[in-house]
Amino acid sequence: MSEADTDTYALKAAVLPEIPAPDLAYKPPAPTSYRPRIALIGAGGIAASHLDAYRTAGWEVVAIANRTLSKAEEKAARYYPDAVTTDDWRAVLADPGIDVVDITPYPQARLPMLEAAIEAGKHVLSQKPFVTNLDDGERLVRLAEARGVKLAVNQNGRWSPHMAWMREAVRAGLIGDLVSAHVNIAWNHGWIEGTDFEKIDDLVLYDFGVHWFDFVTSLAPGRIRSVVASSTRAIGQTARPPLLAQALVRLDGAQASLVFDGAAPHGPHDHTHIVGTKGALVSLGSDLGSQSVTLTTQEGRATPVLEGTWFNDGFRGAMGELLCAIEEDREPLNGARGNLDSLALTFAAIASDRGGREVRLGEVREMLGATP
């Protein structure tokens, strides 16, 4: 074997020049002139991230509702002192001066709220996961279309800086057609012990993994066909649900893999590698808040300087995209109709894990197992 053959066999990378990073619209969007009156229903722990993001963006939140009134009052005092607080979410929907409603409770409690909000003619941002049954989701999508309102899902990971930049690079055709997408994350998810999250049977695939199932779906809409997934408890873990999970996703002419190691007390790591017919994208960092991204094509290597963080820019992006869609009268990038494919992939992965077999997209119509 010649020296040249050895170089080829060893798959040595070519030395490429550094090139300027393309200017991509990855930051949280904001409407040009639309200034709606927003209400928040559900003032639990995650609501602080919502309200902080909206305050940063300069959007007006006029009402906060929660079944425990003191929680609504606490959030209002901290973020929006002039907001009306109530323990009656139906009173919020009855207010004709409210244009947009952000609904955050758990899916089972949220479902009647979503339906009532749409019936009241409000534009809606639903917390993720949108629904636990695809039939319910399709019904809500049809209802929103019939009522002429926008219905979006708070898949806030779509506007984490690194995932947003990579998604926009793929959408812009910078790497050609998608060939593969691989995600490997190691972190410590043991904080769930003693919380309601510990009650979720398939926590990592469902509540955490849904962000990356949604990410893969956004990279290759309409191309996902099936998934094989598994989960297990880690040696030494004390939290109830399995903290280790993985999924191999089959697409038309492509593949994706997701590896979630939620039982890593030391050495957190987050690595994403996306390959296309004309280039590749890599993000790397110790956690979700500190990621560097590289775009490689035959022209060279580009490393954008990313601004922002997932918390709370992701929440500003989810609401901002809905507001822009209302202003421009178009479907939101995080619209509920498109999110049904993300949920179908999530449900299929959980069913695959439970049944030990490959599951086709859409074969499973509902979430299996316990949720809050």
Secondary structure by P-SEA (a helix, b strand, c coil): ccaaaaaaaacccccccccccccccccbbbbcccccbbbbcccccaaaaaaaaaaaaccccccccccaaaaaaaaaacccccccccccaaaaaacccccbbbbbcccccaaaaaaaaaaaccbbbbcccccccaaaaaaaaaaaaaacbbbbcccccccaaaaaaaaaaaaacccccccbbbbbbbccccccccccccccccccccccaaaaaaaaaaacccccccccccccccccccccccccbbbbbbccccbbbbbbccccccbbbbbbbbbccccbbbbbcccccbbbbbbbcccbbbbcccccccccaaaaaaaaaaaaaaaaccccccccccaaaaaaaaaaaaaaaaaccccccccccccccccc
